[in-house]
């Protein structure tokens, strides 16, 4: 097949057999499609793989690997969760890898170029991404089954009706990095019936200021848990900040926790919406 992936033309003569995955969303996509046996190595995991998909996969690096250790695994395909994974500082740029007969692929929902970047991201984009991976790996049946299952689960979710204002706090202490109005955090909060206090920012994620966040006074704060930034660290940032510590959401510890890999477009998104609904209900003492 021939596809235009984030502005890079990809010619795939046969389903990839030796795949290196970078970032959890890429790894989990293949595992959810039953393609774990194609993964020869993974890198830059954001946290543990959900138990239902766990299997032994060689770890190349806990962070973004350089090109040499990746090439040692003799991949014919590198699946990256972010475009920035393919750089001279990372596994190499895409054109150079193509000259080595290694195809490179970025999750379509993570494309950054105008015309390729979802604006805003929707569940249809997420499901289209699953379908495309299924085509690449000759796993259309598995992809179709997964999409049908996720659509059914999404349709069954009953979102919160209280429209609680919510901050999606991804990282940062001096300058908070938050979920803005066009990416996965917005898509997930909207589906769960939560109101993103940063929805007016036309980005997927954005740098904000504590003062602006305090003015918007969120009812709930989503804490993104990652291998490099724990929820406990984020709680300490909020509870020790002279402004944020005065918010009712912080005083009452109205926190919701989401794993980092579940905060990006991928196969965990529908489960994440249900988790947001359930955790919101628990915060306010209601049955889910």
Backbone as CSV, one residue per row, in Angstrom:
resi,resn,N_x,N_y,N_z,CA_x,CA_y,CA_z,C_x,C_y,C_z
1,UNK,0.838,-1.188,0.000,0.000,0.000,0.000,0.875,1.240,0.000
2,UNK,0.259,2.341,-0.413,0.953,3.630,-0.438,0.103,4.622,0.334
3,UNK,0.709,5.273,1.340,-0.026,6.246,2.140,0.813,7.496,2.359
4,UNK,0.133,8.593,2.622,0.788,9.843,2.977,0.681,9.972,4.486
5,UNK,1.784,9.759,5.174,1.790,9.735,6.632,2.437,11.008,7.177
6,UNK,1.618,11.923,7.648,2.092,13.207,8.192,2.910,13.988,7.170
7,UNK,2.620,13.789,5.881,3.352,14.495,4.840,4.519,13.721,4.272
8,UNK,4.743,12.513,4.752,5.810,11.652,4.233,5.171,10.492,3.481
9,UNK,5.553,10.316,2.220,5.008,9.245,1.403,5.603,7.914,1.844
10,UNK,4.737,6.953,2.102,5.153,5.652,2.597,4.713,4.585,1.605
11,UNK,5.665,3.803,1.115,5.378,2.692,0.206,5.656,1.395,0.962
12,UNK,4.626,0.593,1.157,4.774,-0.634,1.925,4.454,-1.821,1.023
13,UNK,5.488,-2.591,0.698,5.321,-3.699,-0.246,4.674,-4.920,0.390
14,UNK,4.920,-5.098,1.694,4.386,-6.265,2.403,4.212,-5.899,3.868
15,UNK,3.352,-6.615,4.587,3.159,-6.311,6.010,4.479,-6.383,6.774
16,UNK,4.795,-5.401,7.585,6.043,-5.408,8.363,6.126,-6.633,9.283
17,UNK,7.345,-7.136,9.424,7.568,-8.328,10.244,8.443,-8.066,11.460
18,UNK,9.321,-7.040,11.361,10.245,-6.730,12.463,10.067,-5.252,12.820
19,UNK,9.306,-5.022,13.869,8.893,-3.655,14.193,9.540,-3.192,15.496
20,UNK,10.024,-1.960,15.467,10.437,-1.272,16.687,9.368,-0.227,16.984
21,UNK,8.864,-0.227,18.203,7.853,0.747,18.606,8.478,1.758,19.570
22,UNK,8.107,3.016,19.388,8.581,4.088,20.261,7.356,4.809,20.824
23,UNK,7.287,4.893,22.124,6.170,5.426,22.905,5.113,4.332,23.131
24,UNK,4.446,4.445,24.268,3.481,3.416,24.676,2.312,3.285,23.715
25,UNK,1.847,4.405,23.151,0.681,4.326,22.274,0.946,3.442,21.056
26,UNK,2.181,3.488,20.527,2.527,2.658,19.374,2.586,1.184,19.780
27,UNK,3.244,0.914,20.889,3.363,-0.464,21.374,1.989,-1.064,21.652
28,UNK,1.153,-0.307,22.350,-0.159,-0.820,22.753,-1.094,-1.001,21.561
29,UNK,-0.931,-0.185,20.525,-1.741,-0.355,19.319,-1.514,-1.739,18.721
30,UNK,-0.250,-2.135,18.580,0.041,-3.438,17.989,-0.369,-4.574,18.917
31,UNK,-0.173,-4.381,20.207,-0.586,-5.431,21.149,-2.093,-5.633,21.116
32,UNK,-2.847,-4.548,21.040,-4.310,-4.645,21.019,-4.812,-5.323,19.749
33,UNK,-4.020,-5.262,18.692,-4.392,-5.912,17.426,-3.832,-7.332,17.319
34,UNK,-3.226,-7.816,18.400,-2.677,-9.165,18.384,-1.403,-9.287,17.588
35,UNK,-0.651,-8.195,17.461,0.552,-8.175,16.632,1.830,-8.071,17.465
36,UNK,1.733,-8.468,18.730,2.899,-8.365,19.600,4.089,-9.164,19.123
37,UNK,3.842,-10.267,18.386,4.947,-11.090,17.906,5.768,-10.391,16.826
38,UNK,5.240,-9.272,16.284,5.999,-8.514,15.276,6.963,-7.504,15.928
39,UNK,6.774,-7.221,17.223,7.590,-6.205,17.892,8.906,-6.830,18.355
40,UNK,10.006,-6.395,17.744,11.322,-6.929,18.115,11.969,-6.100,19.212
41,UNK,11.463,-4.884,19.445,11.995,-4.034,20.492,11.130,-2.804,20.666
42,UNK,11.094,-2.269,21.889,10.322,-1.068,22.158,11.176,-0.087,22.951
43,UNK,10.740,1.167,22.971,11.498,2.197,23.679,10.579,3.320,24.118
44,UNK,11.068,4.107,25.082,10.413,5.341,25.518,8.998,5.077,26.023
45,UNK,8.838,4.039,26.860,7.521,3.734,27.415,7.122,4.802,28.430
46,UNK,5.847,5.120,28.453,5.328,6.134,29.370,4.871,5.538,30.694
47,UNK,4.813,4.225,30.758,4.355,3.535,31.951,4.090,2.083,31.594
48,UNK,3.596,1.309,32.546,3.351,-0.111,32.282,2.215,-0.348,31.292
49,UNK,2.337,-1.416,30.540,1.284,-1.836,29.614,0.146,-2.440,30.425
50,UNK,-1.114,-2.157,30.075,-2.233,-2.794,30.786,-2.093,-4.309,30.803
51,UNK,-2.516,-4.900,31.894,-2.319,-6.338,32.106,-2.868,-7.185,30.963
52,UNK,-3.987,-6.772,30.375,-4.611,-7.598,29.332,-3.756,-7.716,28.078
53,UNK,-2.754,-6.819,27.911,-1.902,-6.858,26.725,-0.457,-7.224,27.041
54,UNK,-0.147,-7.460,28.288,1.249,-7.640,28.660,1.858,-8.888,28.045
55,UNK,3.086,-8.726,27.539,3.884,-9.846,27.073,5.339,-9.388,27.041
56,UNK,6.244,-10.327,26.942,7.667,-10.000,26.973,8.091,-9.337,25.661
57,UNK,8.567,-8.106,25.766,9.083,-7.379,24.606,10.429,-6.773,24.995
58,UNK,11.473,-6.992,24.204,12.776,-6.404,24.536,12.701,-4.880,24.616
59,UNK,13.305,-4.326,25.648,13.328,-2.874,25.830,14.668,-2.334,25.323
60,UNK,14.597,-1.470,24.334,15.808,-0.883,23.771,16.333,0.221,24.680
61,UNK,15.414,1.061,25.145,15.804,2.184,25.982,14.576,2.689,26.730
62,UNK,14.797,3.217,27.944,13.700,3.813,28.691,13.361,5.210,28.178
63,UNK,14.279,5.796,27.430,14.057,7.113,26.833,14.148,6.984,25.313
64,UNK,14.115,8.112,24.614,14.223,8.067,23.153,15.590,7.524,22.761
65,UNK,15.647,6.420,22.027,16.945,5.822,21.697,17.616,6.532,20.521
66,UNK,18.914,6.370,20.449,19.664,6.824,19.281,19.498,5.794,18.166
67,UNK,19.976,6.127,16.971,19.755,5.250,15.826,20.492,3.918,15.946
68,UNK,21.722,3.949,16.404,22.542,2.735,16.408,21.926,1.584,17.192
69,UNK,21.478,1.798,18.441,20.863,0.667,19.152,19.570,0.169,18.517
70,UNK,18.854,1.039,17.819,17.634,0.613,17.128,17.992,-0.264,15.932
71,UNK,18.985,0.141,15.173,19.378,-0.640,13.993,19.902,-2.018,14.378
72,UNK,20.399,-2.152,15.598,20.898,-3.451,16.056,19.794,-4.498,16.091
73,UNK,18.539,-4.061,16.118,17.400,-4.985,16.134,16.912,-5.336,14.723
74,UNK,17.579,-4.804,13.704,17.257,-5.089,12.299,15.777,-4.904,11.977
75,UNK,15.225,-3.749,12.291,13.798,-3.546,12.004,13.540,-3.292,10.520
76,UNK,12.353,-3.658,10.064,11.927,-3.248,8.722,10.878,-2.131,8.815
77,UNK,10.514,-1.782,10.073,9.460,-0.795,10.286,9.641,-0.193,11.674
78,UNK,9.580,1.126,11.759,9.635,1.804,13.054,8.360,2.598,13.220
79,UNK,7.626,2.309,14.280,6.334,2.932,14.567,6.542,3.885,15.740
80,UNK,6.447,5.184,15.466,6.659,6.185,16.496,5.371,6.840,16.942
81,UNK,5.286,7.112,18.221,4.105,7.789,18.742,4.104,9.273,18.449
82,UNK,5.295,9.857,18.284,5.434,11.282,17.989,6.305,11.475,16.758
83,UNK,6.056,12.542,16.001,6.923,12.879,14.878,8.344,13.169,15.340
84,UNK,8.474,13.760,16.517,9.799,14.129,17.022,10.669,12.923,17.343
85,UNK,10.078,11.722,17.362,10.896,10.521,17.557,11.875,10.333,16.409
86,UNK,11.498,10.862,15.235,12.334,10.721,14.038,13.126,12.010,13.824
87,UNK,14.319,12.033,14.376,15.179,13.212,14.299,16.626,12.752,14.390
88,UNK,17.566,13.609,14.000,18.984,13.235,14.138,19.356,12.891,15.579
89,UNK,18.661,13.525,16.542,18.948,13.250,17.948,18.268,11.969,18.419
90,UNK,17.308,11.487,17.634,16.584,10.282,17.988,16.999,9.116,17.119
91,UNK,16.006,8.418,16.550,16.310,7.221,15.761,16.770,7.560,14.355
92,UNK,16.786,8.844,14.005,17.183,9.273,12.673,16.010,9.860,11.922
93,UNK,16.295,10.680,10.920,15.199,11.264,10.151,14.626,10.224,9.190
94,UNK,13.404,10.459,8.781,12.658,9.455,8.034,13.262,9.167,6.661
95,UNK,13.777,10.181,5.999,14.365,9.966,4.670,15.625,9.110,4.762
96,UNK,16.431,9.315,5.788,17.650,8.517,5.965,17.307,7.067,6.261
97,UNK,16.294,6.858,7.084,15.894,5.492,7.398,15.311,4.789,6.170
98,UNK,14.612,5.548,5.323,14.060,4.967,4.092,15.176,4.439,3.190
99,UNK,16.320,5.148,3.182,17.460,4.693,2.371,18.040,3.389,2.895
100,UNK,17.751,3.081,4.160,18.190,1.812,4.743,17.101,0.746,4.627
101,UNK,16.063,1.051,3.820,14.933,0.149,3.608,14.149,-0.109,4.903
102,UNK,14.087,0.921,5.729,13.294,0.848,6.950,12.138,1.836,6.825
103,UNK,10.931,1.335,6.789,9.757,2.206,6.720,9.510,2.830,8.094
104,UNK,9.019,4.051,8.083,8.736,4.740,9.343,7.297,5.235,9.331
105,UNK,6.683,5.193,10.509,5.263,5.527,10.600,5.003,6.272,11.894
106,UNK,4.195,7.303,11.802,3.780,8.075,12.971,2.268,7.917,13.123
107,UNK,1.820,7.732,14.344,0.389,7.671,14.576,-0.269,8.902,13.957
108,UNK,-1.242,8.742,13.037,-1.835,9.887,12.338,-2.374,10.971,13.267
109,UNK,-2.884,10.575,14.422,-3.415,11.556,15.367,-2.332,12.455,15.937
110,UNK,-1.057,12.041,15.777,0.058,12.820,16.308,0.729,13.684,15.238
111,UNK,0.189,13.689,14.031,0.768,14.517,12.969,0.697,15.993,13.371
112,UNK,1.709,16.747,13.006,1.792,18.152,13.391,1.557,19.127,12.248
113,UNK,1.759,18.677,11.004,1.648,19.588,9.862,0.198,19.931,9.569
114,UNK,-0.008,21.172,9.147,-1.340,21.603,8.751,-1.834,20.733,7.601
115,UNK,-3.059,20.308,7.696,-3.610,19.413,6.684,-3.532,17.954,7.091
116,UNK,-2.686,17.667,8.065,-2.561,16.298,8.577,-2.926,16.224,10.055
117,UNK,-2.686,17.304,10.774,-2.996,17.341,12.204,-4.508,17.411,12.408
118,UNK,-5.085,16.488,13.172,-6.523,16.577,13.466,-6.822,17.860,14.248
119,UNK,-7.821,18.599,13.819,-8.126,19.873,14.474,-9.630,20.123,14.448
120,UNK,-10.354,19.664,15.474,-9.855,18.972,16.664,-9.790,17.466,16.467
121,UNK,-9.099,16.804,17.389,-9.065,15.347,17.392,-10.436,14.808,17.783
122,UNK,-10.888,13.779,17.067,-12.166,13.135,17.374,-11.957,11.626,17.495
123,UNK,-12.963,10.953,18.017,-12.877,9.494,18.086,-12.863,8.885,16.689
124,UNK,-13.466,9.544,15.726,-13.389,9.047,14.353,-11.943,9.036,13.872
125,UNK,-11.157,10.053,14.255,-9.722,10.070,13.922,-9.006,8.890,14.569
126,UNK,-9.310,8.652,15.833,-8.678,7.546,16.563,-9.002,6.218,15.902
127,UNK,-10.270,6.014,15.558,-10.664,4.747,14.943,-10.085,4.608,13.531
128,UNK,-9.974,5.722,12.815,-9.355,5.679,11.482,-7.893,5.273,11.589
129,UNK,-7.228,5.733,12.656,-5.836,5.345,12.879,-5.698,3.859,13.131
130,UNK,-6.609,3.282,13.898,-6.592,1.838,14.142,-6.796,1.091,12.824
131,UNK,-7.729,1.588,12.014,-8.017,0.949,10.729,-6.798,0.969,9.812
132,UNK,-6.095,2.109,9.784,-4.928,2.217,8.902,-3.821,1.267,9.332
133,UNK,-3.581,1.164,10.626,-2.575,0.213,11.109,-2.980,-1.208,10.745
134,UNK,-4.271,-1.501,10.848,-4.750,-2.813,10.447,-4.456,-3.108,8.988
135,UNK,-4.618,-2.111,8.130,-4.311,-2.286,6.703,-2.823,-2.522,6.486
136,UNK,-1.990,-1.738,7.163,-0.539,-1.861,6.994,-0.063,-3.260,7.359
137,UNK,-0.622,-3.825,8.415,-0.151,-5.115,8.930,-1.004,-6.295,8.458
138,UNK,-1.894,-6.044,7.489,-2.772,-7.100,6.983,-3.571,-7.710,8.138
139,UNK,-4.065,-6.822,8.985,-4.843,-7.253,10.150,-6.168,-6.502,10.177
140,UNK,-6.785,-6.389,8.998,-8.037,-5.622,8.912,-9.152,-6.210,9.773
141,UNK,-9.205,-7.522,9.857,-10.272,-8.143,10.643,-10.127,-7.794,12.120
142,UNK,-8.911,-7.878,12.628,-8.667,-7.550,14.040,-8.953,-6.079,14.300
143,UNK,-8.555,-5.222,13.353,-8.801,-3.789,13.511,-10.288,-3.493,13.502
144,UNK,-11.007,-4.114,12.580,-12.447,-3.906,12.508,-13.154,-4.351,13.767
145,UNK,-12.718,-5.490,14.311,-13.321,-6.011,15.539,-13.036,-5.070,16.710
146,UNK,-11.803,-4.563,16.790,-11.436,-3.652,17.878,-12.232,-2.357,17.788
147,UNK,-12.351,-1.814,16.585,-13.101,-0.565,16.403,-14.572,-0.753,16.789
148,UNK,-15.170,-1.850,16.351,-16.576,-2.113,16.686,-16.760,-2.229,18.199
149,UNK,-15.831,-2.898,18.837,-15.879,-3.067,20.298,-15.771,-1.721,21.004
150,UNK,-14.839,-0.883,20.534,-14.635,0.416,21.182,-15.808,1.367,20.915
151,UNK,-16.365,1.322,19.728,-17.541,2.156,19.430,-18.722,1.763,20.323
152,UNK,-18.898,0.473,20.524,-19.994,-0.002,21.362,-19.799,0.457,22.808
153,UNK,-18.574,0.354,23.302,-18.284,0.793,24.667,-18.484,2.301,24.812
154,UNK,-18.055,3.055,23.805,-18.190,4.512,23.855,-19.658,4.917,23.874
155,UNK,-20.465,4.246,23.062,-21.895,4.564,22.993,-22.607,4.255,24.305
156,UNK,-22.067,3.327,25.078,-22.715,2.913,26.320,-22.348,3.809,27.509
157,UNK,-21.349,4.666,27.341,-20.915,5.521,28.451,-21.956,6.613,28.708
158,UNK,-22.285,6.790,29.958,-23.207,7.862,30.361,-22.364,8.983,30.961
159,UNK,-22.182,10.096,30.241,-21.298,11.153,30.744,-21.894,11.878,31.949
160,UNK,-21.030,12.535,32.684,-21.472,13.349,33.800,-22.358,14.479,33.283
161,UNK,-23.396,14.800,34.020,-24.301,15.871,33.603,-24.065,17.165,34.378
162,UNK,-23.088,17.144,35.275,-22.849,18.309,36.129,-21.965,19.376,35.477
163,UNK,-21.308,19.024,34.386,-20.430,19.944,33.649,-19.384,20.585,34.566
164,UNK,-18.688,19.743,35.320,-17.651,20.237,36.208,-16.491,20.823,35.404
165,UNK,-16.064,22.018,35.754,-14.907,22.621,35.093,-13.653,21.859,35.513
166,UNK,-12.782,21.589,34.540,-11.676,20.653,34.788,-10.383,21.150,34.153
167,UNK,-9.295,21.003,34.902,-7.950,21.280,34.393,-7.248,19.961,34.132
168,UNK,-6.666,19.828,32.953,-5.874,18.636,32.612,-4.405,19.007,32.791
169,UNK,-3.817,18.596,33.918,-2.453,18.961,34.300,-1.503,17.843,33.901
170,UNK,-0.758,18.083,32.813,0.126,17.053,32.275,1.497,17.051,32.934
171,UNK,2.113,18.237,33.063,3.455,18.303,33.640,3.808,19.750,33.955
172,UNK,4.968,19.925,34.581,5.482,21.265,34.834,5.275,21.730,36.256
173,UNK,6.201,22.540,36.730,6.078,23.132,38.058,6.112,24.654,37.968
174,UNK,7.142,25.201,37.334,7.191,26.648,37.132,6.122,27.088,36.133
175,UNK,6.054,26.353,35.010,5.054,26.614,33.980,4.264,25.337,33.726
176,UNK,2.988,25.321,34.029,2.203,24.096,33.828,1.931,23.826,32.353
177,UNK,2.049,22.569,31.973,1.731,22.115,30.625,0.394,21.401,30.715
178,UNK,-0.602,21.890,29.992,-1.976,21.451,30.212,-2.651,20.997,28.917
179,UNK,-3.724,20.242,29.076,-4.542,19.850,27.936,-5.340,21.033,27.443
180,UNK,-5.192,21.369,26.169,-5.884,22.528,25.592,-7.091,22.073,24.771
181,UNK,-7.469,22.866,23.743,-8.783,22.698,23.147,-8.936,21.808,21.931
182,UNK,-7.839,21.204,21.404,-8.006,20.454,20.159,-7.471,19.023,20.193
183,UNK,-6.861,18.613,21.290,-6.228,17.304,21.321,-6.983,16.255,22.111
184,UNK,-6.251,15.194,22.483,-6.870,14.080,23.196,-7.488,14.474,24.538
185,UNK,-6.833,15.332,25.352,-7.484,15.700,26.620,-8.870,16.326,26.422
186,UNK,-8.986,17.227,25.442,-10.281,17.843,25.169,-11.296,16.800,24.717
187,UNK,-10.891,15.911,23.822,-11.785,14.867,23.325,-12.282,13.990,24.476
188,UNK,-11.378,13.620,25.367,-11.725,12.732,26.471,-12.625,13.421,27.492
189,UNK,-12.279,14.667,27.846,-13.093,15.392,28.821,-14.496,15.658,28.282
190,UNK,-14.572,16.057,27.025,-15.875,16.344,26.425,-16.762,15.102,26.432
191,UNK,-16.175,13.946,26.082,-16.961,12.703,26.053,-17.416,12.289,27.454
192,UNK,-16.646,12.706,28.475,-16.988,12.354,29.852,-17.923,13.366,30.496
193,UNK,-18.255,14.442,29.770,-19.148,15.462,30.306,-18.450,16.502,31.161
194,UNK,-17.124,16.584,31.066,-16.348,17.573,31.814,-16.064,18.775,30.922
195,UNK,-15.900,19.943,31.529,-15.666,21.182,30.787,-14.215,21.615,30.977
196,UNK,-13.452,21.586,29.916,-12.034,21.936,29.948,-11.862,23.446,30.149
197,UNK,-11.186,23.844,31.226,-11.012,25.278,31.493,-10.067,25.942,30.494
198,UNK,-9.326,25.128,29.718,-8.406,25.671,28.717,-8.871,25.362,27.296
199,UNK,-10.152,25.133,27.125,-10.694,24.742,25.816,-10.562,25.835,24.773
200,UNK,-10.396,27.090,25.194,-10.310,28.186,24.235,-8.937,28.299,23.585
201,UNK,-7.964,27.506,24.042,-6.620,27.524,23.462,-6.571,26.531,22.317
202,UNK,-6.340,27.015,21.103,-6.413,26.161,19.913,-5.128,25.366,19.686
203,UNK,-4.826,24.520,20.643,-3.691,23.605,20.586,-4.113,22.293,21.230
204,UNK,-3.302,21.249,21.002,-3.570,19.981,21.683,-3.175,20.087,23.150
205,UNK,-1.972,20.561,23.383,-1.459,20.837,24.716,-0.843,22.224,24.668
206,UNK,-0.745,22.871,25.797,-0.219,24.236,25.804,0.407,24.560,27.153
207,UNK,1.337,25.500,27.127,1.886,26.056,28.355,0.908,27.119,28.855
208,UNK,0.628,27.097,30.130,-0.298,28.061,30.713,0.398,28.769,31.868
209,UNK,-0.332,29.552,32.603,0.207,30.180,33.812,-0.685,29.808,34.978
210,UNK,-0.097,29.692,36.152,-0.869,29.342,37.331,-1.934,30.389,37.625
211,UNK,-1.600,31.638,37.341,-2.544,32.715,37.625,-3.807,32.606,36.774
212,UNK,-3.634,32.295,35.490,-4.788,32.132,34.604,-5.621,30.928,35.046
213,UNK,-4.941,29.846,35.380,-5.655,28.655,35.833,-6.453,28.964,37.098
214,UNK,-5.833,29.698,38.025,-6.519,30.040,39.274,-7.755,30.892,39.009
215,UNK,-7.650,31.802,38.057,-8.802,32.640,37.715,-9.955,31.797,37.186
216,UNK,-9.633,30.737,36.468,-10.669,29.881,35.889,-11.191,28.854,36.891
217,UNK,-10.464,28.697,37.984,-10.938,27.988,39.174,-11.598,26.637,38.866
218,UNK,-10.842,25.661,38.392,-11.448,24.367,38.038,-12.017,23.637,39.246
219,UNK,-13.121,22.925,39.009,-13.714,22.085,40.052,-12.872,20.840,40.297
220,UNK,-12.263,20.341,39.209,-11.528,19.072,39.238,-10.188,19.278,38.540
221,UNK,-9.163,18.559,38.997,-7.856,18.594,38.330,-7.463,17.174,37.946
222,UNK,-7.237,16.956,36.651,-6.757,15.670,36.156,-5.235,15.666,36.263
223,UNK,-4.693,14.666,36.927,-3.247,14.512,37.079,-2.782,13.390,36.154
224,UNK,-1.863,13.706,35.263,-1.359,12.705,34.322,-0.155,12.000,34.942
225,UNK,-0.252,10.694,35.088,0.797,9.900,35.722,1.713,9.297,34.664
226,UNK,3.006,9.548,34.792,3.968,9.029,33.812,5.192,8.478,34.524
227,UNK,6.038,7.799,33.769,7.255,7.222,34.340,8.225,8.304,34.792
228,UNK,8.067,9.518,34.270,8.975,10.614,34.637,8.309,11.691,35.500
229,UNK,7.007,11.585,35.697,6.302,12.598,36.478,5.127,11.994,37.215
230,UNK,5.333,11.625,38.475,4.290,10.935,39.230,3.178,11.883,39.659
231,UNK,2.051,11.313,40.001,0.938,12.119,40.504,1.288,12.737,41.851
232,UNK,2.076,12.043,42.656,2.461,12.597,43.955,3.280,13.866,43.783
233,UNK,4.142,13.881,42.793,4.927,15.082,42.514,4.013,16.233,42.093
234,UNK,3.023,15.941,41.276,2.101,16.986,40.825,1.253,17.513,41.982
235,UNK,0.832,16.615,42.861,0.084,17.060,44.032,0.930,18.002,44.885
236,UNK,2.202,17.669,45.049,3.105,18.515,45.833,3.245,19.893,45.198
237,UNK,3.338,19.930,43.862,3.431,21.211,43.144,2.196,22.057,43.436
238,UNK,1.019,21.449,43.317,-0.229,22.187,43.516,-0.409,22.630,44.969
239,UNK,-0.126,21.735,45.888,-0.418,22.000,47.296,0.603,22.900,47.966
240,UNK,1.762,23.098,47.297,2.769,24.008,47.849,2.783,25.356,47.128
241,UNK,1.984,25.480,46.051,1.960,26.730,45.295,1.103,27.761,46.034
242,UNK,1.592,28.993,46.179,0.852,29.985,46.968,-0.530,30.323,46.420
243,UNK,-0.720,30.212,45.106,-2.019,30.517,44.499,-2.873,29.268,44.365
244,UNK,-2.323,28.225,43.761,-3.104,27.014,43.498,-3.558,26.328,44.786
245,UNK,-2.754,26.428,45.820,-3.107,25.767,47.085,-4.374,26.333,47.711
246,UNK,-4.791,27.519,47.243,-5.993,28.144,47.802,-7.269,27.749,47.070
247,UNK,-7.134,27.049,45.956,-8.318,26.627,45.208,-9.044,25.507,45.951
248,UNK,-10.363,25.507,45.855,-11.161,24.481,46.514,-10.829,23.087,45.985
249,UNK,-10.528,22.999,44.679,-10.201,21.694,44.096,-8.956,21.107,44.742
250,UNK,-7.981,21.967,45.059,-6.748,21.504,45.687,-6.974,21.247,47.173
251,UNK,-7.651,22.156,47.845,-7.923,21.975,49.276,-8.686,20.681,49.544
252,UNK,-9.630,20.368,48.654,-10.467,19.176,48.824,-9.940,17.952,48.075
253,UNK,-8.745,18.143,47.482,-8.079,17.046,46.761,-9.012,16.401,45.738
254,UNK,-9.657,17.248,44.952,-10.529,16.729,43.893,-9.669,16.422,42.664
255,UNK,-8.958,15.314,42.768,-8.030,14.884,41.726,-8.559,13.648,41.009
256,UNK,-8.297,13.603,39.715,-8.541,12.423,38.901,-7.197,12.036,38.294
257,UNK,-6.879,10.754,38.266,-5.585,10.290,37.757,-5.768,9.547,36.434
258,UNK,-4.951,9.915,35.454,-4.976,9.273,34.141,-3.538,8.903,33.757
259,UNK,-3.258,7.652,33.383,-1.918,7.288,32.919,-1.561,8.064,31.649
260,UNK,-0.285,8.416,31.509,0.125,9.229,30.362,-0.269,8.587,29.032
261,UNK,-0.031,7.284,28.899,-0.348,6.622,27.629,-1.821,6.695,27.295
262,UNK,-2.666,6.810,28.326,-4.106,6.918,28.102,-4.526,8.344,27.789
263,UNK,-3.595,9.286,27.937,-3.914,10.696,27.696,-3.631,11.114,26.260
264,UNK,-3.057,10.208,25.464,-2.785,10.467,24.058,-3.688,9.592,23.199
265,UNK,-3.869,9.981,21.951,-4.759,9.227,21.067,-4.282,7.791,20.923
266,UNK,-5.183,6.847,21.178,-4.794,5.451,21.070,-5.883,4.514,21.541
267,UNK,-5.487,3.269,21.738,-6.455,2.210,22.004,-7.010,2.257,23.422
268,UNK,-6.466,3.108,24.284,-6.986,3.205,25.655,-8.044,4.298,25.821
269,UNK,-8.327,5.053,24.787,-9.122,6.268,24.960,-10.535,6.041,25.482
270,UNK,-11.233,5.050,24.972,-12.608,4.819,25.418,-12.625,4.411,26.884
271,UNK,-11.715,3.538,27.283,-11.619,3.151,28.690,-11.305,4.361,29.564
272,UNK,-10.537,5.301,29.026,-10.188,6.500,29.784,-11.414,7.371,30.022
273,UNK,-12.275,7.481,29.019,-13.517,8.246,29.208,-14.336,7.643,30.334
274,UNK,-14.481,6.326,30.329,-15.241,5.667,31.401,-14.582,5.905,32.746
275,UNK,-13.257,5.868,32.782,-12.535,6.120,34.030,-12.778,7.542,34.530
276,UNK,-12.794,8.514,33.626,-13.072,9.894,34.015,-14.469,10.017,34.632
277,UNK,-15.434,9.364,34.011,-16.808,9.395,34.527,-16.866,8.754,35.911
278,UNK,-16.232,7.594,36.052,-16.276,6.876,37.325,-15.563,7.647,38.428
279,UNK,-14.421,8.229,38.107,-13.677,8.975,39.129,-14.404,10.271,39.515
280,UNK,-15.064,10.892,38.542,-15.860,12.090,38.852,-16.998,11.734,39.792
281,UNK,-17.687,10.645,39.506,-18.778,10.185,40.367,-18.278,9.908,41.777
282,UNK,-17.098,9.290,41.873,-16.530,8.967,43.188,-16.185,10.243,43.969
283,UNK,-15.701,11.251,43.264,-15.351,12.511,43.933,-16.561,13.165,44.583
284,UNK,-17.707,13.042,43.928,-18.903,13.699,44.419,-19.892,12.751,45.082
285,UNK,-19.392,11.543,45.395,-20.202,10.610,46.175,-21.412,10.071,45.464
286,UNK,-21.278,9.867,44.147,-22.408,9.349,43.369,-22.044,7.995,42.778
287,UNK,-23.046,7.169,42.579,-22.829,5.875,41.931,-22.561,6.126,40.459
288,UNK,-21.611,5.372,39.879,-21.280,5.550,38.456,-22.344,4.890,37.590
